[in-house]
Amino acid sequence: MKKQIIEIVTEDEFDVLESISLIHYSREKPLIIRLTDDDGSNIYIRYEFIHIPDLKGGHIELSNYNNDTLKILIKFNDSLVNFGYKAPIKIGSFRNRKLLINFRVSINAIDDSPVIINTCYLGEEVEK
């Protein structure tokens, strides 16, 4: 088990639950992040990538992949593209609090691996 060295106490009105950054090895396969709640239920965040050479800029689509999975579809072209949102978006509840995420995805050219930064936040308490 890894020992946590840095703890982010607060970020605006949210508490940071977890923040990860990684280089995803394959754009052909989705990246799936799993959050397991105290009751054993799971919430998944699924990143998918589609290369479209003649696309102007890039495009993000958010949708429900299934009942417990948020799908983030990234469409990109042949140049450097950086995706993300300015503010966290609510995706559900976790540990009896609102669960929000924010992310950045950078892709540099068609043969590059995506760099993904994903941060999960906890907001105010909610009733189950």
N, CA, C and O atoms as CSV, one atom per row, in Angstrom:
chain,resi,resn,atom,element,x,y,z
A,1,MET,N,N,0.842,-1.179,0.000
A,1,MET,CA,C,0.000,0.000,0.000
A,1,MET,C,C,0.884,1.238,0.000
A,1,MET,O,O,1.830,1.334,0.781
A,2,LYS,N,N,0.575,2.177,-0.871
A,2,LYS,CA,C,1.400,3.379,-0.948
A,2,LYS,C,C,1.071,4.342,0.186
A,2,LYS,O,O,-0.080,4.456,0.608
A,3,LYS,N,N,2.082,5.021,0.663
A,3,LYS,CA,C,1.905,6.019,1.709
A,3,LYS,C,C,1.715,7.374,1.041
A,3,LYS,O,O,2.486,7.757,0.161
A,4,GLN,N,N,0.684,8.095,1.465
A,4,GLN,CA,C,0.397,9.404,0.896
A,4,GLN,C,C,1.360,10.425,1.483
A,4,GLN,O,O,1.453,10.574,2.701
A,5,ILE,N,N,2.077,11.128,0.607
A,5,ILE,CA,C,3.059,12.114,1.040
A,5,ILE,C,C,2.448,13.512,1.057
A,5,ILE,O,O,2.681,14.287,1.985
A,6,ILE,N,N,1.668,13.828,0.030
A,6,ILE,CA,C,1.069,15.153,-0.095
A,6,ILE,C,C,-0.422,15.038,0.149
A,6,ILE,O,O,-1.076,14.153,-0.402
A,7,GLU,N,N,-0.960,15.916,0.963
A,7,GLU,CA,C,-2.396,15.949,1.186
A,7,GLU,C,C,-2.902,17.348,0.862
A,7,GLU,O,O,-2.448,18.334,1.443
A,8,ILE,N,N,-3.849,17.424,-0.075
A,8,ILE,CA,C,-4.465,18.697,-0.417
A,8,ILE,C,C,-5.666,18.862,0.494
A,8,ILE,O,O,-6.605,18.068,0.435
A,9,VAL,N,N,-5.647,19.876,1.328
A,9,VAL,CA,C,-6.680,20.032,2.337
A,9,VAL,C,C,-7.967,20.582,1.739
A,9,VAL,O,O,-9.048,20.070,2.029
A,10,THR,N,N,-7.870,21.600,0.923
A,10,THR,CA,C,-9.072,22.162,0.319
A,10,THR,C,C,-8.738,22.816,-1.012
A,10,THR,O,O,-7.610,23.253,-1.240
A,11,GLU,N,N,-9.735,22.878,-1.884
A,11,GLU,CA,C,-9.603,23.508,-3.201
A,11,GLU,C,C,-10.918,24.218,-3.418
A,11,GLU,O,O,-11.906,23.590,-3.798
A,12,ASP,N,N,-10.946,25.520,-3.183
A,12,ASP,CA,C,-12.185,26.305,-3.232
A,12,ASP,C,C,-13.187,25.737,-2.242
A,12,ASP,O,O,-12.868,25.564,-1.065
A,13,GLU,N,N,-14.424,25.438,-2.718
A,13,GLU,CA,C,-15.434,24.904,-1.805
A,13,GLU,C,C,-15.477,23.378,-1.794
A,13,GLU,O,O,-16.386,22.796,-1.202
A,14,PHE,N,N,-14.518,22.724,-2.432
A,14,PHE,CA,C,-14.492,21.267,-2.523
A,14,PHE,C,C,-13.279,20.704,-1.781
A,14,PHE,O,O,-12.269,21.387,-1.608
A,15,ASP,N,N,-13.398,19.454,-1.348
A,15,ASP,CA,C,-12.254,18.711,-0.832
A,15,ASP,C,C,-11.739,17.821,-1.950
A,15,ASP,O,O,-12.536,17.234,-2.682
A,16,VAL,N,N,-10.442,17.707,-2.098
A,16,VAL,CA,C,-9.870,16.851,-3.124
A,16,VAL,C,C,-9.876,15.421,-2.603
A,16,VAL,O,O,-9.270,15.117,-1.576
A,17,LEU,N,N,-10.571,14.546,-3.328
A,17,LEU,CA,C,-10.615,13.133,-2.966
A,17,LEU,C,C,-9.359,12.433,-3.462
A,17,LEU,O,O,-8.691,11.732,-2.701
A,18,GLU,N,N,-9.038,12.623,-4.733
A,18,GLU,CA,C,-7.876,11.971,-5.328
A,18,GLU,C,C,-7.523,12.703,-6.614
A,18,GLU,O,O,-8.404,13.183,-7.328
A,19,SER,N,N,-6.248,12.784,-6.898
A,19,SER,CA,C,-5.789,13.373,-8.146
A,19,SER,C,C,-4.687,12.486,-8.698
A,19,SER,O,O,-3.739,12.139,-7.993
A,20,ILE,N,N,-4.824,12.122,-9.979
A,20,ILE,CA,C,-3.811,11.280,-10.612
A,20,ILE,C,C,-3.412,11.897,-11.940
A,20,ILE,O,O,-4.203,12.585,-12.585
A,21,SER,N,N,-2.196,11.646,-12.333
A,21,SER,CA,C,-1.757,11.991,-13.683
A,21,SER,C,C,-1.017,10.785,-14.233
A,21,SER,O,O,-0.256,10.128,-13.521
A,22,LEU,N,N,-1.245,10.503,-15.495
A,22,LEU,CA,C,-0.605,9.342,-16.103
A,22,LEU,C,C,-0.503,9.520,-17.608
A,22,LEU,O,O,-1.200,10.334,-18.213
A,23,ILE,N,N,0.384,8.737,-18.184
A,23,ILE,CA,C,0.511,8.661,-19.637
A,23,ILE,C,C,-0.151,7.358,-20.036
A,23,ILE,O,O,0.319,6.275,-19.687
A,24,HIS,N,N,-1.248,7.471,-20.772
A,24,HIS,CA,C,-1.998,6.284,-21.193
A,24,HIS,C,C,-1.265,5.640,-22.366
A,24,HIS,O,O,-0.938,6.318,-23.339
A,25,TYR,N,N,-1.007,4.351,-22.281
A,25,TYR,CA,C,-0.149,3.683,-23.257
A,25,TYR,C,C,-0.802,3.460,-24.612
A,25,TYR,O,O,-0.087,3.252,-25.592
A,26,SER,N,N,-2.132,3.494,-24.712
A,26,SER,CA,C,-2.782,3.158,-25.973
A,26,SER,C,C,-4.023,3.997,-26.190
A,26,SER,O,O,-4.926,4.005,-25.353
A,27,ARG,N,N,-4.074,4.701,-27.307
A,27,ARG,CA,C,-5.290,5.439,-27.638
A,27,ARG,C,C,-6.360,4.517,-28.196
A,27,ARG,O,O,-7.528,4.901,-28.253
A,28,GLU,N,N,-5.995,3.325,-28.606
A,28,GLU,CA,C,-6.958,2.393,-29.175
A,28,GLU,C,C,-7.814,1.723,-28.104
A,28,GLU,O,O,-8.900,1.225,-28.401
A,29,LYS,N,N,-7.337,1.709,-26.872
A,29,LYS,CA,C,-8.081,1.099,-25.771
A,29,LYS,C,C,-8.508,2.187,-24.802
A,29,LYS,O,O,-7.767,3.144,-24.577
A,30,PRO,N,N,-9.703,2.048,-24.221
A,30,PRO,CA,C,-10.136,3.066,-23.254
A,30,PRO,C,C,-9.329,2.998,-21.963
A,30,PRO,O,O,-8.801,1.947,-21.597
A,31,LEU,N,N,-9.245,4.121,-21.292
A,31,LEU,CA,C,-8.691,4.183,-19.947
A,31,LEU,C,C,-9.879,4.237,-18.995
A,31,LEU,O,O,-10.773,5.066,-19.165
A,32,ILE,N,N,-9.898,3.368,-18.005
A,32,ILE,CA,C,-11.011,3.325,-17.064
A,32,ILE,C,C,-10.474,3.527,-15.654
A,32,ILE,O,O,-9.554,2.836,-15.218
A,33,ILE,N,N,-11.069,4.491,-14.948
A,33,ILE,CA,C,-10.726,4.780,-13.560
A,33,ILE,C,C,-11.909,4.334,-12.705
A,33,ILE,O,O,-13.059,4.635,-13.026
A,34,ARG,N,N,-11.628,3.618,-11.620
A,34,ARG,CA,C,-12.689,3.125,-10.737
A,34,ARG,C,C,-12.571,3.771,-9.360
A,34,ARG,O,O,-11.490,3.823,-8.775
A,35,LEU,N,N,-13.698,4.259,-8.857
A,35,LEU,CA,C,-13.809,4.745,-7.485
A,35,LEU,C,C,-14.729,3.792,-6.742
A,35,LEU,O,O,-15.848,3.545,-7.190
A,36,THR,N,N,-14.280,3.252,-5.615
A,36,THR,CA,C,-15.097,2.335,-4.830
A,36,THR,C,C,-15.568,3.042,-3.571
A,36,THR,O,O,-14.763,3.490,-2.755
A,37,ASP,N,N,-16.888,3.135,-3.422
A,37,ASP,CA,C,-17.485,3.805,-2.263
A,37,ASP,C,C,-17.398,2.904,-1.035
A,37,ASP,O,O,-17.090,1.717,-1.149
A,38,ASP,N,N,-17.671,3.470,0.137
A,38,ASP,CA,C,-17.606,2.725,1.383
A,38,ASP,C,C,-18.565,1.529,1.400
A,38,ASP,O,O,-18.295,0.532,2.070
A,39,ASP,N,N,-19.683,1.622,0.667
A,39,ASP,CA,C,-20.650,0.521,0.635
A,39,ASP,C,C,-20.295,-0.557,-0.394
A,39,ASP,O,O,-21.052,-1.510,-0.577
A,40,GLY,N,N,-19.152,-0.411,-1.064
A,40,GLY,CA,C,-18.708,-1.396,-2.041
A,40,GLY,C,C,-19.150,-1.117,-3.464
A,40,GLY,O,O,-18.703,-1.799,-4.386
A,41,SER,N,N,-20.019,-0.129,-3.672
A,41,SER,CA,C,-20.445,0.209,-5.032
A,41,SER,C,C,-19.324,0.946,-5.757
A,41,SER,O,O,-18.481,1.585,-5.128
A,42,ASN,N,N,-19.324,0.852,-7.072
A,42,ASN,CA,C,-18.274,1.469,-7.887
A,42,ASN,C,C,-18.835,2.547,-8.798
A,42,ASN,O,O,-19.971,2.464,-9.263
A,43,ILE,N,N,-18.017,3.554,-9.040
A,43,ILE,CA,C,-18.268,4.569,-10.053
A,43,ILE,C,C,-17.058,4.524,-10.975
A,43,ILE,O,O,-15.917,4.500,-10.513
A,44,TYR,N,N,-17.312,4.513,-12.290
A,44,TYR,CA,C,-16.233,4.436,-13.269
A,44,TYR,C,C,-16.202,5.691,-14.134
A,44,TYR,O,O,-17.241,6.269,-14.455
A,45,ILE,N,N,-14.996,6.099,-14.504
A,45,ILE,CA,C,-14.780,7.180,-15.469
A,45,ILE,C,C,-14.014,6.552,-16.625
A,45,ILE,O,O,-12.909,6.041,-16.439
A,46,ARG,N,N,-14.600,6.590,-17.817
A,46,ARG,CA,C,-14.051,5.906,-18.991
A,46,ARG,C,C,-13.633,6.939,-20.038
A,46,ARG,O,O,-14.476,7.664,-20.566
A,47,TYR,N,N,-12.335,7.007,-20.336
A,47,TYR,CA,C,-11.816,7.892,-21.381
A,47,TYR,C,C,-11.661,7.089,-22.668
A,47,TYR,O,O,-11.037,6.027,-22.663
A,48,GLU,N,N,-12.225,7.587,-23.776
A,48,GLU,CA,C,-12.057,6.980,-25.095
A,48,GLU,C,C,-11.522,8.042,-26.049
A,48,GLU,O,O,-11.805,9.230,-25.893
A,49,PHE,N,N,-10.745,7.600,-27.039
A,49,PHE,CA,C,-10.065,8.512,-27.956
A,49,PHE,C,C,-10.369,8.135,-29.400
A,49,PHE,O,O,-10.308,6.964,-29.773
A,50,ILE,N,N,-10.699,9.150,-30.216
A,50,ILE,CA,C,-10.923,8.940,-31.644
A,50,ILE,C,C,-10.093,9.963,-32.416
A,50,ILE,O,O,-10.232,11.170,-32.218
A,51,HIS,N,N,-9.233,9.465,-33.296
A,51,HIS,CA,C,-8.410,10.329,-34.141
A,51,HIS,C,C,-9.168,10.618,-35.437
A,51,HIS,O,O,-9.535,9.701,-36.172
A,52,ILE,N,N,-9.398,11.908,-35.707
A,52,ILE,CA,C,-10.064,12.351,-36.939
A,52,ILE,C,C,-9.144,13.390,-37.581
A,52,ILE,O,O,-9.131,14.541,-37.146
A,53,PRO,N,N,-8.364,13.007,-38.617
A,53,PRO,CA,C,-7.333,13.890,-39.176
A,53,PRO,C,C,-7.826,15.271,-39.612
A,53,PRO,O,O,-7.119,16.257,-39.402
A,54,ASP,N,N,-9.010,15.373,-40.209
A,54,ASP,CA,C,-9.469,16.672,-40.722
A,54,ASP,C,C,-10.370,17.431,-39.740
A,54,ASP,O,O,-11.021,18.402,-40.129
A,55,LEU,N,N,-10.415,17.010,-38.501
A,55,LEU,CA,C,-11.209,17.694,-37.483
A,55,LEU,C,C,-10.587,19.051,-37.178
A,55,LEU,O,O,-9.367,19.158,-37.056
A,56,LYS,N,N,-11.404,20.076,-37.054
A,56,LYS,CA,C,-10.935,21.404,-36.670
A,56,LYS,C,C,-10.828,21.449,-35.149
A,56,LYS,O,O,-11.837,21.392,-34.447
A,57,GLY,N,N,-9.594,21.551,-34.643
A,57,GLY,CA,C,-9.386,21.572,-33.197
A,57,GLY,C,C,-9.663,20.222,-32.591
A,57,GLY,O,O,-9.211,19.200,-33.109
A,58,GLY,N,N,-10.400,20.203,-31.500
A,58,GLY,CA,C,-10.749,18.967,-30.827
A,58,GLY,C,C,-12.149,19.068,-30.260
A,58,GLY,O,O,-12.772,20.129,-30.301
A,59,HIS,N,N,-12.636,17.970,-29.735
A,59,HIS,CA,C,-14.012,17.940,-29.257
A,59,HIS,C,C,-14.128,16.955,-28.098
A,59,HIS,O,O,-13.511,15.890,-28.123
A,60,ILE,N,N,-14.921,17.309,-27.077
A,60,ILE,CA,C,-15.194,16.456,-25.928
A,60,ILE,C,C,-16.688,16.150,-25.909
A,60,ILE,O,O,-17.512,17.044,-26.099
A,61,GLU,N,N,-17.031,14.890,-25.683
A,61,GLU,CA,C,-18.427,14.503,-25.480
A,61,GLU,C,C,-18.528,13.723,-24.172
A,61,GLU,O,O,-17.790,12.763,-23.953
A,62,LEU,N,N,-19.443,14.142,-23.309
A,62,LEU,CA,C,-19.714,13.435,-22.057
A,62,LEU,C,C,-21.041,12.709,-22.190
A,62,LEU,O,O,-22.016,13.276,-22.683
A,63,SER,N,N,-21.081,11.451,-21.749
A,63,SER,CA,C,-22.327,10.688,-21.783
A,63,SER,C,C,-22.256,9.577,-20.743
A,63,SER,O,O,-21.189,9.268,-20.212
A,64,ASN,N,N,-23.412,8.985,-20.464
A,64,ASN,CA,C,-23.448,7.818,-19.591
A,64,ASN,C,C,-23.141,6.594,-20.441
A,64,ASN,O,O,-23.845,6.308,-21.410
A,65,TYR,N,N,-22.094,5.879,-20.076
A,65,TYR,CA,C,-21.746,4.642,-20.768
A,65,TYR,C,C,-22.688,3.531,-20.320
A,65,TYR,O,O,-23.150,2.729,-21.132
A,66,ASN,N,N,-22.965,3.492,-19.031
A,66,ASN,CA,C,-23.988,2.637,-18.430
A,66,ASN,C,C,-24.359,3.266,-17.091
A,66,ASN,O,O,-23.995,4.414,-16.835
A,67,ASN,N,N,-25.068,2.549,-16.238
A,67,ASN,CA,C,-25.590,3.148,-14.996
A,67,ASN,C,C,-24.519,3.662,-14.047
A,67,ASN,O,O,-24.770,4.603,-13.294
A,68,ASP,N,N,-23.331,3.067,-14.064
A,68,ASP,CA,C,-22.305,3.484,-13.108
A,68,ASP,C,C,-21.040,4.027,-13.768
A,68,ASP,O,O,-20.000,4.143,-13.119
A,69,THR,N,N,-21.129,4.363,-15.072
A,69,THR,CA,C,-19.928,4.791,-15.801
A,69,THR,C,C,-20.170,6.073,-16.592
A,69,THR,O,O,-21.094,6.156,-17.402
A,70,LEU,N,N,-19.319,7.078,-16.340
A,70,LEU,CA,C,-19.293,8.289,-17.142
A,70,LEU,C,C,-18.306,8.075,-18.283
A,70,LEU,O,O,-17.156,7.703,-18.050
A,71,LYS,N,N,-18.749,8.307,-19.510
A,71,LYS,CA,C,-17.877,8.177,-20.682
A,71,LYS,C,C,-17.435,9.569,-21.124
A,71,LYS,O,O,-18.256,10.464,-21.324
A,72,ILE,N,N,-16.116,9.731,-21.273
A,72,ILE,CA,C,-15.541,10.973,-21.788
A,72,ILE,C,C,-14.893,10.623,-23.123
A,72,ILE,O,O,-13.849,9.972,-23.166
A,73,LEU,N,N,-15.524,11.061,-24.210
A,73,LEU,CA,C,-15.036,10.778,-25.553
A,73,LEU,C,C,-14.224,11.971,-26.043
A,73,LEU,O,O,-14.728,13.092,-26.104
A,74,ILE,N,N,-12.963,11.723,-26.393
A,74,ILE,CA,C,-12.057,12.764,-26.865
A,74,ILE,C,C,-11.836,12.553,-28.364
A,74,ILE,O,O,-11.306,11.523,-28.780
A,75,LYS,N,N,-12.247,13.542,-29.176
A,75,LYS,CA,C,-11.989,13.503,-30.618
A,75,LYS,C,C,-10.882,14.514,-30.896
A,75,LYS,O,O,-10.954,15.654,-30.437
A,76,PHE,N,N,-9.856,14.102,-31.647
A,76,PHE,CA,C,-8.701,14.973,-31.849
A,76,PHE,C,C,-8.164,14.829,-33.268
A,76,PHE,O,O,-8.491,13.882,-33.982
A,77,ASN,N,N,-7.323,15.801,-33.662
A,77,ASN,CA,C,-6.723,15.804,-34.999
A,77,ASN,C,C,-5.223,15.534,-34.901
A,77,ASN,O,O,-4.773,14.923,-33.932
A,78,ASP,N,N,-4.446,15.977,-35.882
A,78,ASP,CA,C,-3.014,15.675,-35.941
A,78,ASP,C,C,-2.117,16.643,-35.179
A,78,ASP,O,O,-0.905,16.437,-35.131
A,79,SER,N,N,-2.670,17.677,-34.590
A,79,SER,CA,C,-1.825,18.652,-33.896
A,79,SER,C,C,-2.012,18.538,-32.380
A,79,SER,O,O,-2.840,17.764,-31.900
A,80,LEU,N,N,-1.226,19.322,-31.641
A,80,LEU,CA,C,-1.320,19.328,-30.184
A,80,LEU,C,C,-2.711,19.777,-29.767
A,80,LEU,O,O,-3.198,20.827,-30.188
A,81,VAL,N,N,-3.336,18.965,-28.935
A,81,VAL,CA,C,-4.665,19.300,-28.448
A,81,VAL,C,C,-4.661,19.129,-26.938
A,81,VAL,O,O,-4.132,18.150,-26.411
A,82,ASN,N,N,-5.269,20.108,-26.241
A,82,ASN,CA,C,-5.386,20.047,-24.793
A,82,ASN,C,C,-6.863,20.225,-24.455
A,82,ASN,O,O,-7.475,21.226,-24.826
A,83,PHE,N,N,-7.429,19.250,-23.752
A,83,PHE,CA,C,-8.847,19.258,-23.424
A,83,PHE,C,C,-9.046,19.387,-21.933
A,83,PHE,O,O,-8.157,19.066,-21.146
A,84,GLY,N,N,-10.217,19.859,-21.550
A,84,GLY,CA,C,-10.582,19.897,-20.148
A,84,GLY,C,C,-11.645,20.946,-19.902
A,84,GLY,O,O,-12.115,21.607,-20.828
A,85,TYR,N,N,-12.014,21.089,-18.654
A,85,TYR,CA,C,-13.014,22.069,-18.245
A,85,TYR,C,C,-12.394,23.054,-17.267
A,85,TYR,O,O,-11.394,22.754,-16.616
A,86,LYS,N,N,-13.001,24.238,-17.172
A,86,LYS,CA,C,-12.501,25.249,-16.248
A,86,LYS,C,C,-12.933,24.975,-14.817
A,86,LYS,O,O,-12.238,25.357,-13.875
A,87,ALA,N,N,-14.068,24.320,-14.648
A,87,ALA,CA,C,-14.587,24.049,-13.306
A,87,ALA,C,C,-14.993,22.578,-13.213
A,87,ALA,O,O,-15.312,21.960,-14.229
A,88,PRO,N,N,-14.983,22.021,-12.014
A,88,PRO,CA,C,-15.402,20.622,-11.847
A,88,PRO,C,C,-16.855,20.408,-12.274
A,88,PRO,O,O,-17.686,21.310,-12.166
A,89,ILE,N,N,-17.146,19.195,-12.760
A,89,ILE,CA,C,-18.503,18.836,-13.153
A,89,ILE,C,C,-19.009,17.729,-12.225
A,89,ILE,O,O,-18.261,16.822,-11.860
A,90,LYS,N,N,-20.285,17.816,-11.850
A,90,LYS,CA,C,-20.873,16.831,-10.931
A,90,LYS,C,C,-21.174,15.557,-11.706
A,90,LYS,O,O,-21.757,15.592,-12.789
A,91,ILE,N,N,-20.758,14.414,-11.119
A,91,ILE,CA,C,-21.037,13.137,-11.784
A,91,ILE,C,C,-21.820,12.173,-10.895
A,91,ILE,O,O,-22.185,11.089,-11.348
A,92,GLY,N,N,-22.082,12.536,-9.658
A,92,GLY,CA,C,-22.828,11.642,-8.778
A,92,GLY,C,C,-22.551,11.951,-7.329
A,92,GLY,O,O,-22.235,13.083,-6.964
A,93,SER,N,N,-22.676,10.908,-6.494
A,93,SER,CA,C,-22.369,11.065,-5.071
A,93,SER,C,C,-21.403,9.968,-4.656
A,93,SER,O,O,-21.337,8.901,-5.267
A,94,PHE,N,N,-20.659,10.262,-3.601
A,94,PHE,CA,C,-19.633,9.353,-3.115
A,94,PHE,C,C,-19.429,9.649,-1.641
A,94,PHE,O,O,-19.226,10.802,-1.261
A,95,ARG,N,N,-19.479,8.620,-0.809
A,95,ARG,CA,C,-19.331,8.795,0.645
A,95,ARG,C,C,-20.285,9.857,1.191
A,95,ARG,O,O,-19.916,10.679,2.029
A,96,ASN,N,N,-21.514,9.814,0.696
A,96,ASN,CA,C,-22.592,10.719,1.114
A,96,ASN,C,C,-22.296,12.189,0.829
A,96,ASN,O,O,-22.804,13.070,1.523
A,97,ARG,N,N,-21.482,12.455,-0.184
A,97,ARG,CA,C,-21.208,13.832,-0.605
A,97,ARG,C,C,-21.280,13.892,-2.128
A,97,ARG,O,O,-21.155,12.873,-2.807
A,98,LYS,N,N,-21.482,15.097,-2.652
A,98,LYS,CA,C,-21.447,15.257,-4.102
A,98,LYS,C,C,-20.066,14.876,-4.622
A,98,LYS,O,O,-19.049,15.218,-4.019
A,99,LEU,N,N,-20.041,14.162,-5.749
A,99,LEU,CA,C,-18.782,13.784,-6.390
A,99,LEU,C,C,-18.648,14.583,-7.677
A,99,LEU,O,O,-19.538,14.571,-8.527
A,100,LEU,N,N,-17.529,15.274,-7.808
A,100,LEU,CA,C,-17.255,16.080,-8.987
A,100,LEU,C,C,-15.894,15.684,-9.545
A,100,LEU,O,O,-15.033,15.196,-8.812
A,101,ILE,N,N,-15.703,15.895,-10.845
A,101,ILE,CA,C,-14.391,15.656,-11.444
A,101,ILE,C,C,-13.999,16.839,-12.308
A,101,ILE,O,O,-14.840,17.612,-12.765
A,102,ASN,N,N,-12.719,16.953,-12.514
A,102,ASN,CA,C,-12.169,17.840,-13.523
A,102,ASN,C,C,-10.982,17.100,-14.122
A,102,ASN,O,O,-10.352,16.280,-13.455
A,103,PHE,N,N,-10.686,17.389,-15.364
A,103,PHE,CA,C,-9.627,16.658,-16.037
A,103,PHE,C,C,-8.977,17.509,-17.106
A,103,PHE,O,O,-9.549,18.485,-17.592
A,104,ARG,N,N,-7.771,17.115,-17.456
A,104,ARG,CA,C,-7.046,17.669,-18.601
A,104,ARG,C,C,-6.477,16.485,-19.365
A,104,ARG,O,O,-5.940,15.546,-18.778
A,105,VAL,N,N,-6.603,16.546,-20.669
A,105,VAL,CA,C,-6.022,15.525,-21.540
A,105,VAL,C,C,-5.220,16.264,-22.601
A,105,VAL,O,O,-5.740,17.153,-23.275
A,106,SER,N,N,-3.961,15.896,-22.745
A,106,SER,CA,C,-3.100,16.476,-23.785
A,106,SER,C,C,-2.655,15.367,-24.725
A,106,SER,O,O,-2.199,14.309,-24.293
A,107,ILE,N,N,-2.796,15.633,-26.027
A,107,ILE,CA,C,-2.329,14.694,-27.048
A,107,ILE,C,C,-1.500,15.500,-28.030
A,107,ILE,O,O,-1.954,16.516,-28.557
A,108,ASN,N,N,-0.276,15.036,-28.272
A,108,ASN,CA,C,0.646,15.749,-29.153
A,108,ASN,C,C,0.923,14.886,-30.379
A,108,ASN,O,O,1.802,14.025,-30.346
A,109,ALA,N,N,0.183,15.111,-31.455
A,109,ALA,CA,C,0.332,14.425,-32.745
A,109,ALA,C,C,-0.331,13.049,-32.736
A,109,ALA,O,O,-0.749,12.558,-31.687
A,110,ILE,N,N,-0.421,12.440,-33.903
A,110,ILE,CA,C,-1.214,11.224,-34.059
A,110,ILE,C,C,-0.592,9.986,-33.429
A,110,ILE,O,O,-1.317,9.037,-33.131
A,111,ASP,N,N,0.708,9.956,-33.216
A,111,ASP,CA,C,1.326,8.754,-32.661
A,111,ASP,C,C,1.688,8.890,-31.190
A,111,ASP,O,O,2.399,8.043,-30.649
A,112,ASP,N,N,1.219,9.923,-30.549
A,112,ASP,CA,C,1.564,10.183,-29.152
A,112,ASP,C,C,0.559,9.528,-28.213
A,112,ASP,O,O,-0.599,9.324,-28.574
A,113,SER,N,N,1.006,9.207,-27.021
A,113,SER,CA,C,0.122,8.690,-25.979
A,113,SER,C,C,-0.493,9.854,-25.218
A,113,SER,O,O,0.197,10.833,-24.932
A,114,PRO,N,N,-1.774,9.769,-24.885
A,114,PRO,CA,C,-2.418,10.858,-24.147
A,114,PRO,C,C,-1.861,10.996,-22.735
A,114,PRO,O,O,-1.589,10.002,-22.061
A,115,VAL,N,N,-1.696,12.236,-22.299
A,115,VAL,CA,C,-1.356,12.542,-20.913
A,115,VAL,C,C,-2.661,12.981,-20.255
A,115,VAL,O,O,-3.315,13.919,-20.711
A,116,ILE,N,N,-3.028,12.295,-19.183
A,116,ILE,CA,C,-4.315,12.527,-18.536
A,116,ILE,C,C,-4.082,12.935,-17.084
A,116,ILE,O,O,-3.356,12.273,-16.343
A,117,ILE,N,N,-4.718,14.040,-16.700
A,117,ILE,CA,C,-4.731,14.475,-15.308
A,117,ILE,C,C,-6.195,14.456,-14.886
A,117,ILE,O,O,-7.021,15.153,-15.476
A,118,ASN,N,N,-6.513,13.677,-13.891
A,118,ASN,CA,C,-7.890,13.511,-13.435
A,118,ASN,C,C,-7.945,13.817,-11.944
A,118,ASN,O,O,-7.203,13.220,-11.164
A,119,THR,N,N,-8.815,14.742,-11.539
A,119,THR,CA,C,-8.984,15.078,-10.127
A,119,THR,C,C,-10.439,14.869,-9.740
A,119,THR,O,O,-11.347,15.342,-10.424
A,120,CYS,N,N,-10.654,14.161,-8.644
A,120,CYS,CA,C,-11.990,13.939,-8.095
A,120,CYS,C,C,-12.145,14.792,-6.847
A,120,CYS,O,O,-11.259,14.839,-5.994
A,121,TYR,N,N,-13.280,15.463,-6.754
A,121,TYR,CA,C,-13.575,16.350,-5.634
A,121,TYR,C,C,-14.821,15.872,-4.903
A,121,TYR,O,O,-15.693,15.233,-5.492
A,122,LEU,N,N,-14.896,16.190,-3.608
A,122,LEU,CA,C,-16.095,15.958,-2.823
A,122,LEU,C,C,-16.691,17.302,-2.455
A,122,LEU,O,O,-15.999,18.187,-1.951
A,123,GLY,N,N,-17.998,17.446,-2.715
A,123,GLY,CA,C,-18.719,18.667,-2.399
A,123,GLY,C,C,-19.523,18.501,-1.127
A,123,GLY,O,O,-19.160,17.717,-0.249
A,124,GLU,N,N,-20.635,19.253,-1.028
A,124,GLU,CA,C,-21.444,19.214,0.192
A,124,GLU,C,C,-22.126,17.859,0.372
A,124,GLU,O,O,-22.246,17.076,-0.569
A,125,GLU,N,N,-22.564,17.606,1.588
A,125,GLU,CA,C,-23.214,16.335,1.915
A,125,GLU,C,C,-24.542,16.206,1.182
A,125,GLU,O,O,-25.242,17.191,0.948
A,126,VAL,N,N,-24.872,14.961,0.825
A,126,VAL,CA,C,-26.150,14.633,0.195
A,126,VAL,C,C,-26.749,13.450,0.948
A,126,VAL,O,O,-26.033,12.672,1.579
A,127,GLU,N,N,-28.065,13.330,0.872
A,127,GLU,CA,C,-28.727,12.187,1.496
A,127,GLU,C,C,-28.737,11.034,0.529
A,127,GLU,O,O,-28.904,11.225,-0.675
A,128,LYS,N,N,-28.559,9.829,1.053
A,128,LYS,CA,C,-28.598,8.633,0.198
A,128,LYS,C,C,-29.997,8.202,-0.086
A,128,LYS,O,O,-30.208,7.214,-0.790
